[in-house]
Amino acid sequence: MERDLAQVMAERWPDRAAEELRVAAMLAIGALRLAQEDWRQDHAAHPHAARPLAEHLRATFALLDRQVPPAA
């Protein structure tokens, strides 16, 4: 998945270094996997009141933003 996303990103941003795009793709797919895990646990605990996956994904990316400094 990471490789596929990095290839699509390279088409969108051809001036970016391949290494940079691979790392960004890795972080994005990792965030998606963590969000899915949280969503599944939320859904199992609260099947009728679970938050949408998109909310879990936003929360995961917010956590990532706090952990990884912005690129210069």
N, C-alpha and C positions, 0 to 999 in steps of 0.2 A: 504494500500500500504506500509506504513512504517513497519508494522509487517512482511509482506512478504519479504521485502528487508532485514530486520534485520535477518530473518531466513536464507536467502541465504548467507548473510555475515557471520553468525555463522558457516555455513558449510565450507566457504572459510577460515575463521580465527577462528578455534575452541579454540585457547588459549586466545582470547579476552573476556573480561567481557560482559555479555549480556546487561547490562546497557549502556556500552560504545557503543555497536553496535546499540542499539535502538536510542541513541542520534544521532549517525552518520547517520542512516537511516532517522531520522526525518529531519535533516538538508538537506540531499540530496533530499528528496521528496519535501521539502519546496522550495528549489532552483529550482527544476524542475517546480513546479507550478508557481513560479514568472516568470521564463523564458518563459513559455507558455503564460502567460498573456501579457508580453511585446511583444512576437512574434505576438500574435493576434492583438494587437494594432498597431504594425508596419505594419502588413499585411493589416489591414483595412485602414491605412493612405496611404500606398504605395504598392498597390497590385502587381505591376509588378517589384518593386525594393526592396521588403522586404528582410531583412537579413534572412538567414536560422536559424531554431530553434537552431541548434548546436552553432551558434555564440552567441545567446542570453543566452544559458546555460553557455558557457564559461565566458561571462561577469558577470553573476549572481554568479558563483563560485568564480570569481576573487573578487567580492564585499564581498562575504562571507569570503574569505581568509583575507581580510583587516579588517573585523569586529571581527573575532574569532581567538584568539591566538592559535598557534599550540600546540598540546598535548605534555606534557613533556615525 
